[in-house]
Amino acid sequence: MSTPDTSLLFVRNLVKRYDGVLATDDLSLDVREGELHAIIGPNGAGKTTLIKQLTGEIRPDSGEVIFAGRSLRRIKEAARSHLGLARSFQITSLFRDFTVLGNVRLAVQAHSGHSFHFWRNVEKDERLKERAHAILKEMGLDAAADLPVARLSHGEQRQLEIAMALATRPKMLLLDEPMAGMSAEDSARMVTRLAALKAHYTILLIEHDMDAVFSLADRITVLVNGRAIASGTPAEIRENDEVQKAYLGEEA
């Protein structure tokens, strides 16, 4: 394993209990700058619990999370976002009556420190508009910029959530099942977008689509019952006997 000095994200001996059940069991892992690191595991393995501990939504019982060389122990959820941790799922609802561009412009505005009380003035701020357009192009949504969100497909709405996360200029993207509920066509489109994003962002990805995971990931960590049973390259994970028995065999 890397060290806090060589990893963008370093998790050490993380523990979280619920009514005596270990949701996170002495978990250690690291994410290196510039990589796409995938977390896989059966339902109930503790994947989303891990993400919530990283973002500060829930507090671990013990252990340490270090991001960009800084302990997050006393840093609250909103402050972690400002440090560069962006979770697409943190966008709990899109403004469905606004346009696609309007949604991203709001996210850019919030990160830039503008007040929402001056919305009309913000609409005229070309810098915000240009930044929002650039993000939409990055996510392949530029052609839909003037459409209301309600007219987007489910897959396009998930792309928009990621676009809004990108508006925070993140050091790391935390993506919790971005392809959940998507059609095959939308999933393929998302894989293409994530492949492009990994050239510019460090990404921690939770995803059930194994084809997507093994095509995108630089490294994979496998969780079972809150414990990391293996971590390595896609080839190493495929060949790991314990992983085959615990998880990948279920997919065969």
N, C-alpha and C positions, 0 to 999 in steps of 0.2 A: 504494500500500500504506500501511496505517496504520503507526504507530510503536510502540515498546515502551511508550510512555506512554499510548497510546490503545487498545491491544489487550490483551485478557486473555491471549492466547497469541501470541507473536511468534517465528517461526522464521526464521533468517537463514543462508543459504549452507550448509545442512546437506549433508554428504557422508558416505556409507557405502559402502565397497568390500568385496566378497567375492571373493577370488582374482582380483583385477583387474577384476571386473565391478562397475560402479557401480549399486548398489541404490538409492541416493539421490544425485542428481546436482545439487549446488549449489542445493538446494531452499530457497526462501523463500516463506512464507505467513504470514497472520495471521488470528486469530479474534477478533472483537469481542465484547465482553460482551453477552449477551442474544440472540445470533444462533445459528441452526443452520447450521453450515458443513459441507457434504458434500464428501468426497473420492471421486472416481470415477476409473476407469481400467481397462484390460484386466488380465487375470490376469498377475501378474509385474511390474506397474507400480511396485511398491514401497510399496503402501498400508499393509500390515501392518508392514513394516519401519519406516515412519515412525512408526506408533503406538508400536512398541516403543522407539524412540528418545525419544519424548515421555515415556513412563512410566519410562524408565531401565532397562528390561530389557536393552537393548543400548546401547552407547556409540557415538556418531558419531565418525568419524575427524577431522572438523573442522566448524566452524559453531557456532551458538549457538541455544539454546532458552531463551526468557524467558517466565516464567509469573507473572502478577500482579506484574509489575515486577521479578521476581527471576530471576537466571540460575540454571539448573538444572544447570550443568556439574558441580558437585561434590556434588550432592544425589542420594542413592541412591533406589532404587525405592520402598521403604516410606515414606521421608520425603516423597516427592512426593505420595503418597496423602494424607498428613496436611496437605499444603499446599492440597489441594482438587482434585487430579486423580484422577478415579475412572474406571476402565476396567471395564466389565461383564465382559469376558473374563478379568479378573484372578481372578474367582471360578472357579477351575479345577474345582471339584466342589461340588455341593450335598450336603447331608446328607440322603440319600434316605429314611432311616428316621425322620427328624424331620418334624414338621409344617411347613407353609409358614410359619406364624407363628414357630415355633421357629427356623427358618433366619434370618429377618430379625431376630429378637430377638438372636441370636448376633452378627450384624453390628453391630447397635446397641450391644450390650455391648462389643464389641471397640473400637469407635470411642470409647466413653465411658471407656475405660481400666479397665474392671472386669477382675478376674482370672477366668479360666475355671475355676479351682479351686473357685469358690464358686457353681457352677451352680444348686444348690437355692435359695440365697438370691436369686439373680438372677431365678428364676422368680416370686418374690413381689414383685419390684420393679415397681410399677405404672407408673412413669415409662417404663421400658424397654418395657413391654407397650403402653402408649398410643402411644409413638413408632412401634413396629413396626406396630401396627394402622393408624396414619395413613399409613405408607408403602405398606402393602398396598392401602389404599383408593385411593391415588394411582395405583397400577399396575393397578387393577381386579381385584385378587386377594383382596379382603376376604371374599368368599363362600367362598373355598377355604382360609381361615386354618387350619382344624383338620384339613385333609387331609394325609396323608403326601405328601412330594414325589414319590414313585414313582407316584402316581396322577395327576399332572399330565400334560397333553399336552406335546409338544416346545415349542410356542409359549408355553404357560404357564410352562414352566421357564425360557425366555429372559426372560420378563417378571420372573420371580423373581430372576434374576441381576441385572437392572437395579435391582430393588427393593433388593437387598443393596448395590449400589453407592450408591444414594440414602441408605442408612443412614450413610454417611460424611459427609453434609452437603457434597456436592461444590460447588466453584465451577464446575467443568466436567466434563461426562460425555464420555468417549471410548467410542464404540460401534462395535465392529468387526463388521459384517455381522449385526446383530441379527435379521434376517429370514431368514437362511440356513436352508434345509431346512424352511421353514414351508409349511403349506397356504395356499391363497388366503384362507381364512377367518381363519386366525391372522395372516397378513400384514396383512390389512385392520384387524384388531384392534390390531396393533402400531403401524400408522400413526396410528390414532386416539390411542393412548397417547402416542406421540412428539409429536404435534401439541399435546397438552395439556402435556407436559413442557416444550416449548420456550418456554412462557409464563413459566416459573419458573427454567429452567436454561440455561446456555450449553452447546451440544452440538457436538462434532465427530463426524460420522457417516461411516463407510465402509459403502457398501451397493451391491450389484449391481442391485437392483430400481430401474430408472430411473423408473418411474411414482411410486414412493415418494419418491425423491430429488427429483424436480422438483416434487412437491406439497408437500414439507416444507421444502426448503432456502431460506434467505435468500441464501446465496452458495454457489458450487460451485467447487472447484479440480480440474482434470483432470491426472492424472499419466500419463505414458507413459515407460517405461524410467527411472523414478526422477526424472524432470524434470517440473516444472509447465509445461504448455504453454498453459494458460489459467486465469483465475480471474475470476469475475464472477457476476452474477445469473443465475438459470435462463434468462431470456430471452436474455441475452448469450451464454451457453454454447450454447444451441440454434442460434444464428445464426453461431457461430464456424466458419469454414471448416476450420481446422486440426483442431478437435475433431471435426467431421463426418468428416474423412478418417481420423483416427487412432483414433476410438473409437465415436462415436455411430452411424456408418455400419454398424458391426458388429451394432447392435441392430435395424436396419431390416429 
